Amino acid sequence: MLHLIPAPLHRAGLRLAHALRRRWWRIAKVRLEGCRILAFDAQDRVLLIRHSYGSGKWLLPGGGIARGEAPLAAAQRELAEETGLALTEPRCLAVIDEPLYGTVNRVHLFAGTGLGELCCDGREVIEARYFAPGDWPAELSPLLARHLVSWLELIEA
């Protein structure tokens, strides 16, 4: 149904919803539960995306975990929704508590192989690409820039 809304209008709605959601998190101090995915291709490059809302910086695919949803199921759902890929050989690397807009976000970090044809909808996700380790884009999110190397080391451990 949402695909019937023109893409520019849909993106504007996502930006508004994100702004409202950030305010609610700050006021209500809700505890958030989310997931992020380190998805690799056959050349061991890492998948990064850019959302149409928020900072516009490159980050890992991921999102919120619904009430009663298993973290792995959420990771697989988010990766499919944002990139069209299936997550194969998934493994949980870590569970991290991090600050997010005045509250705490408990993030389940998964790694695996992205299987399928990479595509983004041009609405929520405006760009998705694989990057070779060390060849990161300049517009990497600050949080990801701080932790990406150590998260990649968890895979080798």
VENGIRA-V508890 format. One record per pair of residues at least 4 apart in sequence whose ideal C-beta (glycine too) atoms are under 6 Angstrom apart, sorted by sequence separation. I is the first residue (numbers start at 0). J is the second residue. D is the distance in Angstrom with one decimal. If there is no record, write none. Layout:
BEGIN
((I/J/D) (I/J/D))
END
This chain:
BEGIN
((4/8/5.3) (23/27/5.6) (39/43/5.4) (40/44/5.1) (64/68/5.2) (68/72/5.5) (77/81/5.9) (78/82/5.8) (130/134/5.6) (135/139/5.1) (139/143/5.4) (143/147/5.3) (146/150/5.5) (4/9/4.6) (24/29/5.8) (68/73/5.0) (99/104/4.0) (119/124/3.9) (130/135/5.8) (139/144/4.6) (64/70/5.8) (78/84/5.4) (96/103/5.4) (97/104/5.5) (38/46/4.2) (49/57/5.6) (78/86/5.0) (119/127/4.4) (64/73/4.1) (96/105/5.4) (47/57/4.4) (117/127/5.8) (75/86/4.9) (95/106/4.8) (48/60/5.2) (94/107/5.4) (62/77/4.3) (93/108/4.7) (61/77/5.3) (92/108/4.6) (60/78/5.2) (71/89/6.0) (91/109/5.6) (92/110/5.3) (89/109/5.2) (90/110/5.5) (60/81/4.8) (60/82/5.8) (89/111/4.0) (36/59/6.0) (88/111/4.9) (35/59/4.4) (36/60/4.9) (87/111/5.8) (88/112/5.5) (36/61/5.6) (86/111/4.5) (87/112/4.7) (35/61/3.7) (34/61/5.0) (87/114/4.8) (84/113/3.9) (85/114/4.6) (33/63/5.2) (34/64/5.9) (85/115/5.5) (33/64/6.0) (84/115/4.7) (32/64/4.4) (83/115/5.9) (48/81/6.0) (17/52/4.2) (74/109/4.4) (82/117/5.7) (83/118/4.4) (17/53/6.0) (34/70/5.6) (70/107/3.9) (13/51/5.7) (14/52/4.4) (36/74/5.2) (13/52/4.7) (34/73/4.8) (34/74/4.2) (10/51/4.2) (36/78/5.1) (81/124/4.9) (110/154/5.4) (82/127/5.2) (92/153/4.5) (46/113/5.5) (33/104/5.4) (35/106/5.6) (29/102/5.9) (30/103/5.8) (31/104/4.2) (32/105/5.1) (33/106/5.0) (34/107/4.6) (35/108/5.3) (36/109/5.1) (37/110/4.2) (39/112/5.5) (28/102/5.3) (51/125/4.8) (25/100/5.5) (38/113/3.7) (24/100/4.8) (25/101/3.6) (48/124/5.0) (49/125/5.5) (49/126/4.4) (24/102/4.7) (21/100/4.4) (48/127/4.6) (57/136/4.9) (57/138/5.6) (56/138/5.2) (57/139/5.1) (58/140/4.5) (46/129/5.4) (47/130/5.8) (56/140/4.0) (44/129/3.7) (45/130/5.6) (58/143/5.3) (44/130/5.8) (44/131/5.2) (40/129/5.0) (10/122/5.9) (9/122/4.6) (6/121/5.6) (6/122/5.4))
END
